[in-house]
């Protein structure tokens, strides 16, 4: 069966090379004695890096064209890695409820929404709940967009007018609050257009330019949260063709709806 790469920047050679590196690096991290001020700090660093590797590997597999049903099964290992990181952080900070990702930080915020968005789009409500359990202790009732997305599935969430990051997320909030379907669709499309430039300071930004180099880190640029919002709020995405919008994953969500659903 022919594999269809989902973003044109990716090559099979780069995908294979980066997958091999991530797998080898994860094995190395599991065994390595990392330099740190304490055993607890070293373990926290180890679990953080492993969680990062697991997430990047999953997204790379999606970008490379892996079957969505297989990706759904694979995603649990990503969530488990972040749970391990949370436990390690809890031991280090003496706080068992600490969140492994800080929503104040733009990159952590995006990672949090990506994790939630993926769980929603693969209809894995069990994993959705586990991700929310990782984030809620530190950030429940703190951010409007987070509460809107989680609140579409969980009742009793806060109705807020404050959020951590205006760019690019204000546009997605406006799409949710739009008075008509056409405005919502237009704002969703605008969000996808603005998404990439908002992360120009991130390490992965413009990484596709180094794809032919052995150390290239490009694994795909995806606004999974935009797809999750379109799915949860039944937005019209028929005219969205932007590369960061995971359109086939949204279609997969709509075609494989499970009993625990929105509405």
N, C-alpha and C positions, 0 to 999 in steps of 0.2 A: 504494500500500500504506500502511495506517495505521501510524504509528509509535507504539509504546506506551512512554511515559515510565516509567522504572523507579523513581523516587521522586516522591511526590506533591508535594513542595515545588517542584519545577522547573516552570517555564513555558517555552513555546517562545520567547517574547520574550526572556527572560533568557538562555536557552541560546544563541540567535543573537547577542545582544549580547556575551556573554562570549567566545564563539568568535571573533567579529570582533576584539575587543580583544586576545586572546591572539595571534592571527595577526599583527596590526599591531605589537604590542609585540615579537614575535620578530624581525620584519623590522627594526624600529628598533634593537634590540639588536645585530643583526648588523652594522649600519653605524655605530652610535654610538661616539664617543670617550668612554669612561667615566672619571670622575674617580677616580684611584687613585694609589698611591705608585710604581707601576711599570707598564710595559706588560704584564708577566706577571701582575700582580695584577688589572689591568683585564680581561685575557682570561679569567682564572679566574672573576671575577665575572660576566662576560658568559655564559660557558658554563654556569655554575650557574643563572642566571636563565632561560636558554633551556631547559635540562633541566626546570626547574620548570614552565615554560609548556607544554612538550610533554606532561608527565605529567598536568597539570591538564586539558589539552585532551582527552586520551585518556579520562580518567575522566568528564569532562563528556559526551563522546560516548556512553559506556556508560550514564550516568544518563539521557541524553536518548532512549535507545531504539535506538541504531544496531545494525545486524545484527552478531551475534557473529562471523560469518565475516569480515566487513570489519574489525572491531576487531582480530582476530587478525593480519591483514596490516599494520595500522597500528602495532602495538605495537613493531615493530623500530625505528622512528624515535625512540621514547622511549628505548630501550636505547642506541641510537647517541649520543643527546644526553648521556647520563650517561657514556658512554665518552669523549666529547670533554671533558667536565668533568674526568674523572679525568686525562686527559693534560695539561690546562691546570694542574691542581693539582700534578701531578708536576713540571712545569717550574718552577712557583712555589716549591715546597718542595724541589726537587732530590731528588725521590724518585719514581721512575717507577712504584712499586708502591703508592702511597698510595691509600686507599679514598676515594671521593668522598662517602660518607655515613658518619657516625660513629655506631656502635651505642650509644655511651654516652648520646647525646641521644635523648629519647623520640620526637620527631618524625622524626628521621632513621631511628631503628629501625623505626618504623611504615612509613615510606616504603620501606625496604629489604625488609620482609616483604611489603608490597603488591606491589612489583615482582616478587619471587620468586613470590608467590601468583598473580599474573596470568599469568606465563609458564607456570606449571604448569596453570592452568585452561584456557588456550588450546592446551595440548599443544605448546608451542614449546620443545622441549628444547634446541635450539640457543641460544635466547635465555636460557633458564634457566642454561645453562653460562656464558654471557657475563656475566650478572648476578652469579653466584657468583664469577667471576674478578675482578669489581670489588670485592667485599667480602672475600674470603678473605685477601688480603695483610695486612690489618690486624686481622681478626677471626676467623680460623679457630680453632676450639677455645677460644672465649671465652664462648659463650652457648649454653645448653642447647636453647632452642627453635629457634634458627637451625640448630644441628647436627642436631636431630631432623628438621626439614623437609628440609634438604639431604641428610641421611643416608638418607632414605627412597628417594632416587634414586641418590646416589653412595655407593659402599662405602668403608669405611675412615675414616668420620667419628668424632669423639670422642664418648664417652658421658659427659656432664657433669652435675653437680648444682648448677651456678652459672649465674646469668643476670643480665642487666643491669636488667631492669624487672619488678618483681613485679606491678604493676597495668598493664593488665588481664591480662598474659600468663600468670601462674601457672595460671589456670583452663584455658587452652588446653593447657598442659603436662600438667595433671592429666587432661584429656580423652584425650590421647595415651596416658597411662600407666594409664588406667582398666582394671579387671579384667573388665568386661563391657560389652556393647554399649549397654545401657540407661543405665548410668552415664555412658558416653562421650557419648551423645546429650544427656543432661541437662546435662552440663558444657559441651558445645558451645553449647547454647541459653543457658546462663548467661553464657558468654563474650560472646555477641552482645548480651545485655542490659546487660552492664557496659561494653562497649567505648566507647560515645560519651562517657559521663561521665568516663572516664579521660583524655580529651583536652580538658578544659575550659579549659586554658591555651593551647591551640593557636589560631593566628590564624583558622582556618576554623571553629572551634567556634561554633555559633549563627549562622553566616553566612546561613542560610535566612531569618532574621528581617529581613535587609536586601535580600531578593531583588528587591524592586520599585524599589530605588534603582539609579541608573546605575553606581555603583561597587561593587555587590554582587559578592562573590567565591564564592558557593555553587556547588560543582560536584559535590556528591554525598558522602554519608557511607558508606563501604564497608569492611568487614573482609574483604578478599580473602583474607587469610591463613587465616581461619576456613574459607572454602570450600576452600582448598587442602588443609588438614588433613583435612577431611571426605572429600575425594576420595582423598587418598593413603592414608588409614587406613580407608577403606570404612565411614565412620560413617553412621548413620541420621539423615538430616536432614529426614525427612518431616514432623516436627512443628515445624520451625523456620520461623517466618513473620516474624521480626524484619526491619525495613527495611534494616539494615546487612548482612544476609547475602545474598550474590549467588547466589541459588538457581538462577536460570536458567543462570548461568555454570558452576555445578557440574554441572548436568544436561548442558550442552554438553560439558564435559570427559569425562563418563562415556560420552556417545554418540559421541565422536570420538576415542576412545583410539587412540594410535599405538604402533608397535613399541617405542619407548623408553619404557617405563612402569614403574611401581613393582611391587614384589613379585618 
